[in-house]
């Protein structure tokens, strides 16, 4: 399965929690930390379980989430990593 990385812009996040609801792998949680506006923001609690589906980013009404998929190394003709 592809692995992903979720980047959350703490200052754009308003703590609505929609990203938590839509995450199929239960990767996110609400932080105890507050942003400058006083909102508890989302953060990754289990980065190793992220599959990079980007459903969290699609659900975010504040466009505060970016998701990057980690690429697998290219394989040579003999099956070895390049």
PyMOL Python script that loads the backbone (N, CA, C, O; Angstrom):
from pymol import cmd

cmd.read_pdbstr("""\
ATOM      1  N   UNK A   1       0.834  -1.189   0.000  1.00  0.00           N
ATOM      2  CA  UNK A   1       0.000   0.000   0.000  1.00  0.00           C
ATOM      3  C   UNK A   1       0.872   1.243   0.000  1.00  0.00           C
ATOM      4  O   UNK A   1       1.908   1.273   0.665  1.00  0.00           O
ATOM      5  N   UNK A   2       0.469   2.265  -0.734  1.00  0.00           N
ATOM      6  CA  UNK A   2       1.252   3.497  -0.706  1.00  0.00           C
ATOM      7  C   UNK A   2       1.146   4.165   0.661  1.00  0.00           C
ATOM      8  O   UNK A   2       0.103   4.110   1.312  1.00  0.00           O
ATOM      9  N   UNK A   3       2.215   4.784   1.077  1.00  0.00           N
ATOM     10  CA  UNK A   3       2.212   5.541   2.325  1.00  0.00           C
ATOM     11  C   UNK A   3       2.037   7.003   1.982  1.00  0.00           C
ATOM     12  O   UNK A   3       2.399   7.438   0.888  1.00  0.00           O
ATOM     13  N   UNK A   4       1.487   7.760   2.908  1.00  0.00           N
ATOM     14  CA  UNK A   4       1.273   9.170   2.665  1.00  0.00           C
ATOM     15  C   UNK A   4       1.737  10.021   3.820  1.00  0.00           C
ATOM     16  O   UNK A   4       2.005   9.530   4.917  1.00  0.00           O
ATOM     17  N   UNK A   5       1.827  11.309   3.552  1.00  0.00           N
ATOM     18  CA  UNK A   5       2.166  12.293   4.565  1.00  0.00           C
ATOM     19  C   UNK A   5       1.120  13.387   4.519  1.00  0.00           C
ATOM     20  O   UNK A   5       0.818  13.924   3.453  1.00  0.00           O
ATOM     21  N   UNK A   6       0.571  13.716   5.671  1.00  0.00           N
ATOM     22  CA  UNK A   6      -0.451  14.754   5.776  1.00  0.00           C
ATOM     23  C   UNK A   6       0.189  15.991   6.388  1.00  0.00           C
ATOM     24  O   UNK A   6       0.795  15.923   7.456  1.00  0.00           O
ATOM     25  N   UNK A   7       0.049  17.122   5.702  1.00  0.00           N
ATOM     26  CA  UNK A   7       0.550  18.398   6.196  1.00  0.00           C
ATOM     27  C   UNK A   7      -0.665  19.274   6.484  1.00  0.00           C
ATOM     28  O   UNK A   7      -1.479  19.536   5.598  1.00  0.00           O
ATOM     29  N   UNK A   8      -0.777  19.720   7.729  1.00  0.00           N
ATOM     30  CA  UNK A   8      -1.920  20.535   8.143  1.00  0.00           C
ATOM     31  C   UNK A   8      -1.432  21.938   8.470  1.00  0.00           C
ATOM     32  O   UNK A   8      -0.523  22.110   9.283  1.00  0.00           O
ATOM     33  N   UNK A   9      -2.034  22.937   7.838  1.00  0.00           N
ATOM     34  CA  UNK A   9      -1.721  24.336   8.124  1.00  0.00           C
ATOM     35  C   UNK A   9      -2.477  24.718   9.395  1.00  0.00           C
ATOM     36  O   UNK A   9      -3.682  24.966   9.364  1.00  0.00           O
ATOM     37  N   UNK A  10      -1.759  24.761  10.503  1.00  0.00           N
ATOM     38  CA  UNK A  10      -2.384  25.000  11.810  1.00  0.00           C
ATOM     39  C   UNK A  10      -3.181  26.300  11.863  1.00  0.00           C
ATOM     40  O   UNK A  10      -4.208  26.370  12.537  1.00  0.00           O
ATOM     41  N   UNK A  11      -2.719  27.315  11.166  1.00  0.00           N
ATOM     42  CA  UNK A  11      -3.401  28.603  11.240  1.00  0.00           C
ATOM     43  C   UNK A  11      -4.658  28.663  10.374  1.00  0.00           C
ATOM     44  O   UNK A  11      -5.517  29.514  10.603  1.00  0.00           O
ATOM     45  N   UNK A  12      -4.781  27.785   9.391  1.00  0.00           N
ATOM     46  CA  UNK A  12      -6.003  27.730   8.579  1.00  0.00           C
ATOM     47  C   UNK A  12      -7.053  26.812   9.198  1.00  0.00           C
ATOM     48  O   UNK A  12      -8.251  26.993   8.982  1.00  0.00           O
ATOM     49  N   UNK A  13      -6.593  25.817   9.975  1.00  0.00           N
ATOM     50  CA  UNK A  13      -7.487  24.822  10.570  1.00  0.00           C
ATOM     51  C   UNK A  13      -8.372  25.474  11.629  1.00  0.00           C
ATOM     52  O   UNK A  13      -7.896  26.222  12.483  1.00  0.00           O
ATOM     53  N   UNK A  14      -9.669  25.176  11.556  1.00  0.00           N
ATOM     54  CA  UNK A  14     -10.626  25.698  12.538  1.00  0.00           C
ATOM     55  C   UNK A  14     -11.148  24.609  13.463  1.00  0.00           C
ATOM     56  O   UNK A  14     -12.087  24.832  14.227  1.00  0.00           O
ATOM     57  N   UNK A  15     -10.539  23.431  13.394  1.00  0.00           N
ATOM     58  CA  UNK A  15     -10.882  22.365  14.329  1.00  0.00           C
ATOM     59  C   UNK A  15     -12.255  21.751  14.139  1.00  0.00           C
ATOM     60  O   UNK A  15     -12.860  21.291  15.108  1.00  0.00           O
ATOM     61  N   UNK A  16     -12.760  21.733  12.919  1.00  0.00           N
ATOM     62  CA  UNK A  16     -14.105  21.187  12.687  1.00  0.00           C
ATOM     63  C   UNK A  16     -14.151  19.665  12.840  1.00  0.00           C
ATOM     64  O   UNK A  16     -15.198  19.108  13.171  1.00  0.00           O
ATOM     65  N   UNK A  17     -13.024  18.994  12.601  1.00  0.00           N
ATOM     66  CA  UNK A  17     -12.953  17.548  12.760  1.00  0.00           C
ATOM     67  C   UNK A  17     -13.441  16.723  11.589  1.00  0.00           C
ATOM     68  O   UNK A  17     -13.491  15.497  11.686  1.00  0.00           O
ATOM     69  N   UNK A  18     -13.805  17.359  10.483  1.00  0.00           N
ATOM     70  CA  UNK A  18     -14.281  16.588   9.326  1.00  0.00           C
ATOM     71  C   UNK A  18     -13.198  15.653   8.795  1.00  0.00           C
ATOM     72  O   UNK A  18     -13.502  14.553   8.332  1.00  0.00           O
ATOM     73  N   UNK A  19     -11.953  16.076   8.858  1.00  0.00           N
ATOM     74  CA  UNK A  19     -10.865  15.220   8.374  1.00  0.00           C
ATOM     75  C   UNK A  19     -10.795  13.931   9.182  1.00  0.00           C
ATOM     76  O   UNK A  19     -10.499  12.872   8.629  1.00  0.00           O
ATOM     77  N   UNK A  20     -11.061  14.007  10.474  1.00  0.00           N
ATOM     78  CA  UNK A  20     -11.048  12.811  11.317  1.00  0.00           C
ATOM     79  C   UNK A  20     -12.151  11.850  10.908  1.00  0.00           C
ATOM     80  O   UNK A  20     -11.951  10.636  10.881  1.00  0.00           O
ATOM     81  N   UNK A  21     -13.307  12.396  10.591  1.00  0.00           N
ATOM     82  CA  UNK A  21     -14.464  11.585  10.216  1.00  0.00           C
ATOM     83  C   UNK A  21     -14.217  10.842   8.903  1.00  0.00           C
ATOM     84  O   UNK A  21     -14.611   9.685   8.758  1.00  0.00           O
ATOM     85  N   UNK A  22     -13.565  11.508   7.950  1.00  0.00           N
ATOM     86  CA  UNK A  22     -13.386  10.932   6.626  1.00  0.00           C
ATOM     87  C   UNK A  22     -12.163  10.034   6.492  1.00  0.00           C
ATOM     88  O   UNK A  22     -12.053   9.300   5.510  1.00  0.00           O
ATOM     89  N   UNK A  23     -11.245  10.070   7.445  1.00  0.00           N
ATOM     90  CA  UNK A  23     -10.030   9.263   7.350  1.00  0.00           C
ATOM     91  C   UNK A  23     -10.359   7.786   7.563  1.00  0.00           C
ATOM     92  O   UNK A  23     -10.801   7.408   8.648  1.00  0.00           O
ATOM     93  N   UNK A  24     -10.150   6.940   6.542  1.00  0.00           N
ATOM     94  CA  UNK A  24     -10.503   5.526   6.669  1.00  0.00           C
ATOM     95  C   UNK A  24      -9.544   4.736   7.561  1.00  0.00           C
ATOM     96  O   UNK A  24      -9.872   3.630   7.991  1.00  0.00           O
ATOM     97  N   UNK A  25      -8.366   5.291   7.841  1.00  0.00           N
ATOM     98  CA  UNK A  25      -7.365   4.580   8.629  1.00  0.00           C
ATOM     99  C   UNK A  25      -7.216   5.133  10.050  1.00  0.00           C
ATOM    100  O   UNK A  25      -6.345   4.685  10.795  1.00  0.00           O
ATOM    101  N   UNK A  26      -8.049   6.094  10.430  1.00  0.00           N
ATOM    102  CA  UNK A  26      -8.017   6.685  11.777  1.00  0.00           C
ATOM    103  C   UNK A  26      -6.618   7.212  12.118  1.00  0.00           C
ATOM    104  O   UNK A  26      -6.071   6.925  13.182  1.00  0.00           O
ATOM    105  N   UNK A  27      -6.061   7.986  11.191  1.00  0.00           N
ATOM    106  CA  UNK A  27      -4.700   8.499  11.307  1.00  0.00           C
ATOM    107  C   UNK A  27      -4.645   9.821  12.074  1.00  0.00           C
ATOM    108  O   UNK A  27      -3.620  10.147  12.672  1.00  0.00           O
ATOM    109  N   UNK A  28      -5.730  10.573  12.060  1.00  0.00           N
ATOM    110  CA  UNK A  28      -5.728  11.925  12.618  1.00  0.00           C
ATOM    111  C   UNK A  28      -6.425  12.005  13.966  1.00  0.00           C
ATOM    112  O   UNK A  28      -7.252  11.163  14.315  1.00  0.00           O
ATOM    113  N   UNK A  29      -6.065  13.051  14.719  1.00  0.00           N
ATOM    114  CA  UNK A  29      -6.738  13.354  15.975  1.00  0.00           C
ATOM    115  C   UNK A  29      -6.690  14.861  16.180  1.00  0.00           C
ATOM    116  O   UNK A  29      -5.985  15.569  15.460  1.00  0.00           O
ATOM    117  N   UNK A  30      -7.438  15.350  17.159  1.00  0.00           N
ATOM    118  CA  UNK A  30      -7.395  16.767  17.487  1.00  0.00           C
ATOM    119  C   UNK A  30      -6.300  16.981  18.521  1.00  0.00           C
ATOM    120  O   UNK A  30      -6.237  16.285  19.535  1.00  0.00           O
ATOM    121  N   UNK A  31      -5.449  17.945  18.250  1.00  0.00           N
ATOM    122  CA  UNK A  31      -4.340  18.266  19.133  1.00  0.00           C
ATOM    123  C   UNK A  31      -4.844  19.000  20.374  1.00  0.00           C
ATOM    124  O   UNK A  31      -5.909  19.617  20.346  1.00  0.00           O
ATOM    125  N   UNK A  32      -4.096  18.934  21.433  1.00  0.00           N
ATOM    126  CA  UNK A  32      -4.393  19.725  22.628  1.00  0.00           C
ATOM    127  C   UNK A  32      -3.908  21.160  22.443  1.00  0.00           C
ATOM    128  O   UNK A  32      -4.339  22.065  23.156  1.00  0.00           O
ATOM    129  N   UNK A  33      -3.007  21.359  21.481  1.00  0.00           N
ATOM    130  CA  UNK A  33      -2.458  22.682  21.208  1.00  0.00           C
ATOM    131  C   UNK A  33      -3.495  23.547  20.488  1.00  0.00           C
ATOM    132  O   UNK A  33      -4.314  23.046  19.719  1.00  0.00           O
ATOM    133  N   UNK A  34      -3.443  24.841  20.750  1.00  0.00           N
ATOM    134  CA  UNK A  34      -4.343  25.797  20.102  1.00  0.00           C
ATOM    135  C   UNK A  34      -3.554  26.632  19.099  1.00  0.00           C
ATOM    136  O   UNK A  34      -2.381  26.941  19.311  1.00  0.00           O
ATOM    137  N   UNK A  35      -4.223  26.992  18.001  1.00  0.00           N
ATOM    138  CA  UNK A  35      -3.585  27.902  17.054  1.00  0.00           C
ATOM    139  C   UNK A  35      -3.814  29.343  17.526  1.00  0.00           C
ATOM    140  O   UNK A  35      -4.399  29.561  18.587  1.00  0.00           O
ATOM    141  N   UNK A  36      -3.360  30.314  16.752  1.00  0.00           N
ATOM    142  CA  UNK A  36      -3.489  31.727  17.163  1.00  0.00           C
ATOM    143  C   UNK A  36      -4.934  32.184  17.286  1.00  0.00           C
ATOM    144  O   UNK A  36      -5.223  33.156  17.985  1.00  0.00           O
ATOM    145  N   UNK A  37      -5.835  31.495  16.617  1.00  0.00           N
ATOM    146  CA  UNK A  37      -7.257  31.866  16.692  1.00  0.00           C
ATOM    147  C   UNK A  37      -7.973  31.152  17.836  1.00  0.00           C
ATOM    148  O   UNK A  37      -9.156  31.397  18.073  1.00  0.00           O
ATOM    149  N   UNK A  38      -7.268  30.274  18.545  1.00  0.00           N
ATOM    150  CA  UNK A  38      -7.857  29.571  19.683  1.00  0.00           C
ATOM    151  C   UNK A  38      -8.520  28.246  19.349  1.00  0.00           C
ATOM    152  O   UNK A  38      -9.240  27.689  20.179  1.00  0.00           O
ATOM    153  N   UNK A  39      -8.288  27.731  18.144  1.00  0.00           N
ATOM    154  CA  UNK A  39      -8.866  26.450  17.743  1.00  0.00           C
ATOM    155  C   UNK A  39      -7.903  25.305  18.026  1.00  0.00           C
ATOM    156  O   UNK A  39      -6.696  25.435  17.824  1.00  0.00           O
ATOM    157  N   UNK A  40      -8.442  24.184  18.495  1.00  0.00           N
ATOM    158  CA  UNK A  40      -7.663  22.944  18.542  1.00  0.00           C
ATOM    159  C   UNK A  40      -7.566  22.450  17.116  1.00  0.00           C
ATOM    160  O   UNK A  40      -8.577  22.366  16.418  1.00  0.00           O
ATOM    161  N   UNK A  41      -6.390  22.128  16.682  1.00  0.00           N
ATOM    162  CA  UNK A  41      -6.188  21.751  15.284  1.00  0.00           C
ATOM    163  C   UNK A  41      -5.962  20.260  15.138  1.00  0.00           C
ATOM    164  O   UNK A  41      -5.583  19.580  16.092  1.00  0.00           O
ATOM    165  N   UNK A  42      -6.196  19.762  13.948  1.00  0.00           N
ATOM    166  CA  UNK A  42      -5.968  18.349  13.648  1.00  0.00           C
ATOM    167  C   UNK A  42      -4.473  18.094  13.530  1.00  0.00           C
ATOM    168  O   UNK A  42      -3.699  18.978  13.161  1.00  0.00           O
ATOM    169  N   UNK A  43      -4.087  16.872  13.849  1.00  0.00           N
ATOM    170  CA  UNK A  43      -2.690  16.456  13.699  1.00  0.00           C
ATOM    171  C   UNK A  43      -2.664  14.955  13.448  1.00  0.00           C
ATOM    172  O   UNK A  43      -3.660  14.263  13.657  1.00  0.00           O
ATOM    173  N   UNK A  44      -1.516  14.460  12.997  1.00  0.00           N
ATOM    174  CA  UNK A  44      -1.375  13.026  12.744  1.00  0.00           C
ATOM    175  C   UNK A  44      -1.045  12.311  14.051  1.00  0.00           C
ATOM    176  O   UNK A  44      -0.101  12.681  14.749  1.00  0.00           O
ATOM    177  N   UNK A  45      -1.828  11.287  14.373  1.00  0.00           N
ATOM    178  CA  UNK A  45      -1.524  10.484  15.562  1.00  0.00           C
ATOM    179  C   UNK A  45      -0.837   9.177  15.187  1.00  0.00           C
ATOM    180  O   UNK A  45      -0.141   8.579  16.008  1.00  0.00           O
ATOM    181  N   UNK A  46      -1.030   8.734  13.952  1.00  0.00           N
ATOM    182  CA  UNK A  46      -0.469   7.456  13.516  1.00  0.00           C
ATOM    183  C   UNK A  46       0.040   7.576  12.078  1.00  0.00           C
ATOM    184  O   UNK A  46      -0.564   7.021  11.160  1.00  0.00           O
ATOM    185  N   UNK A  47       1.152   8.300  11.874  1.00  0.00           N
ATOM    186  CA  UNK A  47       1.642   8.536  10.514  1.00  0.00           C
ATOM    187  C   UNK A  47       1.932   7.275   9.715  1.00  0.00           C
ATOM    188  O   UNK A  47       1.783   7.274   8.493  1.00  0.00           O
ATOM    189  N   UNK A  48       2.341   6.209  10.377  1.00  0.00           N
ATOM    190  CA  UNK A  48       2.680   4.968   9.674  1.00  0.00           C
ATOM    191  C   UNK A  48       1.466   4.317   9.012  1.00  0.00           C
ATOM    192  O   UNK A  48       1.620   3.526   8.081  1.00  0.00           O
ATOM    193  N   UNK A  49       0.276   4.639   9.478  1.00  0.00           N
ATOM    194  CA  UNK A  49      -0.937   4.027   8.927  1.00  0.00           C
ATOM    195  C   UNK A  49      -1.534   4.806   7.764  1.00  0.00           C
ATOM    196  O   UNK A  49      -2.471   4.332   7.121  1.00  0.00           O
ATOM    197  N   UNK A  50      -1.002   6.000   7.483  1.00  0.00           N
ATOM    198  CA  UNK A  50      -1.557   6.832   6.407  1.00  0.00           C
ATOM    199  C   UNK A  50      -1.315   6.154   5.062  1.00  0.00           C
ATOM    200  O   UNK A  50      -0.193   5.754   4.751  1.00  0.00           O
ATOM    201  N   UNK A  51      -2.380   6.028   4.267  1.00  0.00           N
ATOM    202  CA  UNK A  51      -2.282   5.408   2.950  1.00  0.00           C
ATOM    203  C   UNK A  51      -2.249   6.451   1.826  1.00  0.00           C
ATOM    204  O   UNK A  51      -2.152   6.091   0.652  1.00  0.00           O
ATOM    205  N   UNK A  52      -2.328   7.727   2.174  1.00  0.00           N
ATOM    206  CA  UNK A  52      -2.237   8.783   1.173  1.00  0.00           C
ATOM    207  C   UNK A  52      -3.471   8.938   0.318  1.00  0.00           C
ATOM    208  O   UNK A  52      -3.372   9.382  -0.826  1.00  0.00           O
ATOM    209  N   UNK A  53      -4.628   8.587   0.837  1.00  0.00           N
ATOM    210  CA  UNK A  53      -5.865   8.648   0.043  1.00  0.00           C
ATOM    211  C   UNK A  53      -6.361  10.070  -0.191  1.00  0.00           C
ATOM    212  O   UNK A  53      -7.087  10.316  -1.154  1.00  0.00           O
ATOM    213  N   UNK A  54      -5.985  10.999   0.665  1.00  0.00           N
ATOM    214  CA  UNK A  54      -6.331  12.422   0.573  1.00  0.00           C
ATOM    215  C   UNK A  54      -7.807  12.717   0.837  1.00  0.00           C
ATOM    216  O   UNK A  54      -8.278  13.806   0.507  1.00  0.00           O
ATOM    217  N   UNK A  55      -8.546  11.775   1.423  1.00  0.00           N
ATOM    218  CA  UNK A  55      -9.936  12.062   1.764  1.00  0.00           C
ATOM    219  C   UNK A  55     -10.024  13.178   2.806  1.00  0.00           C
ATOM    220  O   UNK A  55     -10.974  13.962   2.797  1.00  0.00           O
ATOM    221  N   UNK A  56      -9.049  13.251   3.693  1.00  0.00           N
ATOM    222  CA  UNK A  56      -9.032  14.312   4.703  1.00  0.00           C
ATOM    223  C   UNK A  56      -8.940  15.684   4.032  1.00  0.00           C
ATOM    224  O   UNK A  56      -9.651  16.614   4.409  1.00  0.00           O
ATOM    225  N   UNK A  57      -8.061  15.801   3.038  1.00  0.00           N
ATOM    226  CA  UNK A  57      -7.885  17.068   2.330  1.00  0.00           C
ATOM    227  C   UNK A  57      -9.133  17.441   1.540  1.00  0.00           C
ATOM    228  O   UNK A  57      -9.497  18.615   1.470  1.00  0.00           O
ATOM    229  N   UNK A  58      -9.786  16.452   0.947  1.00  0.00           N
ATOM    230  CA  UNK A  58     -11.001  16.719   0.182  1.00  0.00           C
ATOM    231  C   UNK A  58     -12.142  17.166   1.088  1.00  0.00           C
ATOM    232  O   UNK A  58     -12.989  17.958   0.675  1.00  0.00           O
ATOM    233  N   UNK A  59     -12.170  16.665   2.320  1.00  0.00           N
ATOM    234  CA  UNK A  59     -13.247  17.006   3.252  1.00  0.00           C
ATOM    235  C   UNK A  59     -13.034  18.343   3.944  1.00  0.00           C
ATOM    236  O   UNK A  59     -13.986  18.919   4.472  1.00  0.00           O
ATOM    237  N   UNK A  60     -11.807  18.848   3.952  1.00  0.00           N
ATOM    238  CA  UNK A  60     -11.483  20.066   4.698  1.00  0.00           C
ATOM    239  C   UNK A  60     -12.097  21.300   4.046  1.00  0.00           C
ATOM    240  O   UNK A  60     -11.738  21.648   2.921  1.00  0.00           O
ATOM    241  N   UNK A  61     -13.032  21.975   4.751  1.00  0.00           N
ATOM    242  CA  UNK A  61     -13.662  23.159   4.173  1.00  0.00           C
ATOM    243  C   UNK A  61     -12.750  24.382   4.159  1.00  0.00           C
ATOM    244  O   UNK A  61     -13.042  25.364   3.478  1.00  0.00           O
ATOM    245  N   UNK A  62     -11.656  24.330   4.901  1.00  0.00           N
ATOM    246  CA  UNK A  62     -10.749  25.476   4.997  1.00  0.00           C
ATOM    247  C   UNK A  62      -9.486  25.311   4.161  1.00  0.00           C
ATOM    248  O   UNK A  62      -8.582  26.144   4.226  1.00  0.00           O
ATOM    249  N   UNK A  63      -9.422  24.241   3.376  1.00  0.00           N
ATOM    250  CA  UNK A  63      -8.279  23.947   2.514  1.00  0.00           C
ATOM    251  C   UNK A  63      -6.985  24.044   3.331  1.00  0.00           C
ATOM    252  O   UNK A  63      -6.012  24.668   2.906  1.00  0.00           O
ATOM    253  N   UNK A  64      -6.995  23.419   4.500  1.00  0.00           N
ATOM    254  CA  UNK A  64      -5.863  23.479   5.420  1.00  0.00           C
ATOM    255  C   UNK A  64      -4.996  22.229   5.359  1.00  0.00           C
ATOM    256  O   UNK A  64      -4.018  22.125   6.099  1.00  0.00           O
ATOM    257  N   UNK A  65      -5.336  21.273   4.486  1.00  0.00           N
ATOM    258  CA  UNK A  65      -4.626  19.994   4.467  1.00  0.00           C
ATOM    259  C   UNK A  65      -4.072  19.700   3.082  1.00  0.00           C
ATOM    260  O   UNK A  65      -4.755  19.862   2.071  1.00  0.00           O
ATOM    261  N   UNK A  66      -2.809  19.262   3.063  1.00  0.00           N
ATOM    262  CA  UNK A  66      -2.180  18.767   1.845  1.00  0.00           C
ATOM    263  C   UNK A  66      -1.715  17.342   2.130  1.00  0.00           C
ATOM    264  O   UNK A  66      -1.247  17.044   3.229  1.00  0.00           O
ATOM    265  N   UNK A  67      -1.844  16.468   1.141  1.00  0.00           N
ATOM    266  CA  UNK A  67      -1.424  15.079   1.300  1.00  0.00           C
ATOM    267  C   UNK A  67      -0.428  14.755   0.199  1.00  0.00           C
ATOM    268  O   UNK A  67      -0.647  15.055  -0.975  1.00  0.00           O
ATOM    269  N   UNK A  68       0.666  14.135   0.607  1.00  0.00           N
ATOM    270  CA  UNK A  68       1.692  13.708  -0.333  1.00  0.00           C
ATOM    271  C   UNK A  68       1.852  12.209  -0.225  1.00  0.00           C
ATOM    272  O   UNK A  68       1.924  11.658   0.873  1.00  0.00           O
ATOM    273  N   UNK A  69       1.908  11.555  -1.365  1.00  0.00           N
ATOM    274  CA  UNK A  69       2.157  10.106  -1.395  1.00  0.00           C
ATOM    275  C   UNK A  69       3.641   9.864  -1.533  1.00  0.00           C
ATOM    276  O   UNK A  69       4.314  10.500  -2.344  1.00  0.00           O
ATOM    277  N   UNK A  70       4.143   8.950  -0.744  1.00  0.00           N
ATOM    278  CA  UNK A  70       5.535   8.547  -0.844  1.00  0.00           C
ATOM    279  C   UNK A  70       5.658   7.611  -2.038  1.00  0.00           C
ATOM    280  O   UNK A  70       4.894   6.655  -2.170  1.00  0.00           O
ATOM    281  N   UNK A  71       6.617   7.889  -2.898  1.00  0.00           N
ATOM    282  CA  UNK A  71       6.799   7.064  -4.091  1.00  0.00           C
ATOM    283  C   UNK A  71       7.651   5.852  -3.757  1.00  0.00           C
ATOM    284  O   UNK A  71       8.577   5.922  -2.950  1.00  0.00           O
ATOM    285  N   UNK A  72       7.315   4.741  -4.397  1.00  0.00           N
ATOM    286  CA  UNK A  72       8.127   3.533  -4.264  1.00  0.00           C
ATOM    287  C   UNK A  72       9.330   3.674  -5.168  1.00  0.00           C
ATOM    288  O   UNK A  72       9.221   4.271  -6.240  1.00  0.00           O
ATOM    289  N   UNK A  73      10.476   3.143  -4.772  1.00  0.00           N
ATOM    290  CA  UNK A  73      11.666   3.219  -5.639  1.00  0.00           C
ATOM    291  C   UNK A  73      11.440   2.459  -6.940  1.00  0.00           C
ATOM    292  O   UNK A  73      10.760   1.433  -6.969  1.00  0.00           O
ATOM    293  N   UNK A  74      12.023   2.982  -8.014  1.00  0.00           N
ATOM    294  CA  UNK A  74      11.896   2.330  -9.327  1.00  0.00           C
ATOM    295  C   UNK A  74      12.660   1.015  -9.306  1.00  0.00           C
ATOM    296  O   UNK A  74      13.708   0.907  -8.669  1.00  0.00           O
ATOM    297  N   UNK A  75      12.137   0.027  -9.997  1.00  0.00           N
ATOM    298  CA  UNK A  75      12.781  -1.295 -10.080  1.00  0.00           C
ATOM    299  C   UNK A  75      13.488  -1.415 -11.420  1.00  0.00           C
ATOM    300  O   UNK A  75      12.961  -0.991 -12.448  1.00  0.00           O
ATOM    301  N   UNK A  76      14.685  -1.996 -11.404  1.00  0.00           N
ATOM    302  CA  UNK A  76      15.426  -2.283 -12.630  1.00  0.00           C
ATOM    303  C   UNK A  76      14.891  -3.543 -13.276  1.00  0.00           C
ATOM    304  O   UNK A  76      13.963  -4.162 -12.755  1.00  0.00           O
ATOM    305  N   UNK A  77      15.462  -3.929 -14.404  1.00  0.00           N
ATOM    306  CA  UNK A  77      15.034  -5.126 -15.128  1.00  0.00           C
ATOM    307  C   UNK A  77      15.219  -6.389 -14.307  1.00  0.00           C
ATOM    308  O   UNK A  77      14.480  -7.357 -14.491  1.00  0.00           O
ATOM    309  N   UNK A  78      16.195  -6.399 -13.403  1.00  0.00           N
ATOM    310  CA  UNK A  78      16.435  -7.606 -12.612  1.00  0.00           C
ATOM    311  C   UNK A  78      15.717  -7.557 -11.262  1.00  0.00           C
ATOM    312  O   UNK A  78      15.960  -8.406 -10.405  1.00  0.00           O
ATOM    313  N   UNK A  79      14.828  -6.565 -11.063  1.00  0.00           N
ATOM    314  CA  UNK A  79      14.041  -6.502  -9.837  1.00  0.00           C
ATOM    315  C   UNK A  79      14.705  -5.772  -8.695  1.00  0.00           C
ATOM    316  O   UNK A  79      14.115  -5.642  -7.623  1.00  0.00           O
ATOM    317  N   UNK A  80      15.938  -5.283  -8.901  1.00  0.00           N
ATOM    318  CA  UNK A  80      16.631  -4.556  -7.838  1.00  0.00           C
ATOM    319  C   UNK A  80      16.244  -3.094  -7.864  1.00  0.00           C
ATOM    320  O   UNK A  80      15.892  -2.548  -8.910  1.00  0.00           O
ATOM    321  N   UNK A  81      16.314  -2.461  -6.694  1.00  0.00           N
ATOM    322  CA  UNK A  81      16.052  -1.027  -6.624  1.00  0.00           C
ATOM    323  C   UNK A  81      17.125  -0.275  -7.378  1.00  0.00           C
ATOM    324  O   UNK A  81      18.290  -0.673  -7.387  1.00  0.00           O
ATOM    325  N   UNK A  82      16.724   0.814  -8.009  1.00  0.00           N
ATOM    326  CA  UNK A  82      17.693   1.663  -8.717  1.00  0.00           C
ATOM    327  C   UNK A  82      18.230   2.709  -7.786  1.00  0.00           C
ATOM    328  O   UNK A  82      19.059   3.526  -8.186  1.00  0.00           O
TER     329      UNK A  82
END
""", "prot")
cmd.dss("prot")
cmd.show_as("cartoon", "prot")
cmd.util.cbc("prot")
cmd.orient("prot")
